[in-house]
């Protein structure tokens, strides 16, 4: 995805990407947010996602590590936080060409729901979106489906949860309760 | 017979408490059901069940030396036995989570089904204990990636402690999310079947405001129908209550700082 270079207006490490999405919405950002999950080890180290915005509403999503766009990119980016989130601002209209990329587009409310599980923020974003974007919501399920289709990633997530459960059981004195013993 | 289920999700906002009470009421047609607010740090079942003014709660049973009998914290409401938890931070801090085991053992004597409304977290011993104590878990999910991730995580925690998944409940489902395909794919990873998909509903919010379980406040709503369908799909396994009580009592949970 080729974007014009914007002005960095905010750079934070956030616990959940909803904070960055909300900042973009409140600032009516036209520009883009670069998201870098700090916990990207699961995917081999580097995951950088880019979301573009028009007047605070998300338009495109792209994940550089997987080279996937649209809902698939959100599935790739939906890790547990924290994330580094950098907000870049562009002049109005600067993204018109980039935004003419249907395969990278995401429904307005989808980033809030899939990256942050923030129903209220999703509703606010949808309300702020131009009326003609309502039709895009039909694509919503595809990010969840893309996530569930990624067997390798889910296996890694479960493996990590098992290890964590075991480690914590010892910490909490619950080791004797484990199915396979301490 | 008695079987203890933890109603769990791993994260907040999925409607665990609404689901616990709804499943409890639906199961109460066939079984003696006891519902326990095991979310001792963020209790809210009392508000859903119109019990916010009661004197004795689970907290009193978890504090050593109060001499409170388990029966004092049990309230007969909506055809179920309900054990609410208080909301005082001081009481939470004084409570010994490990005593939950003995409380559940006592409750097992008079119940066919025990539902433990579980905390929306896995980060502490008190939060994980309901999942440890339960025979099986019911995972409450929303069809979003964060919710599914957390649901998978709570399932792995539960399995580590020998608690399998009785089924999955998709809650707060809007009609445009393609839930059939999502549920079908999710079933590959979750033990047990999809018990039901409960639609997002104003009736749920109205019930909460009225301080009543959904099935009492809006029994004819689509959401209530879905919960009854879910309850009918749970195959409650007969266990010997004496054996269950012994199991709960005999295992020792040492204290940790």
Interface residues (C-beta under 8 A of the other chain):
Chain A: X74 X75 X78 X80 X113 X114 X115 X116 X117 X119 X137 X138 X140 X141 X142 X143 X144 X145 X147 X148 X149 X154 X157 X158 X161 X162 X164 X165 X166 X168 X169 X171 X172 X173 X174 X176 X177 X178 X179 X180
Chain B: X11 X13 X122 X124 X125 X128 X132 X142 X143 X144 X145 X146 X147 X148 X149 X152 X153 X155 X156 X157 X159 X160 X161 X162 X172 X176 X177 X178 X179 X181 X182 X185 X186 X188 X189 X251 X252 X253 X254 X255 X256
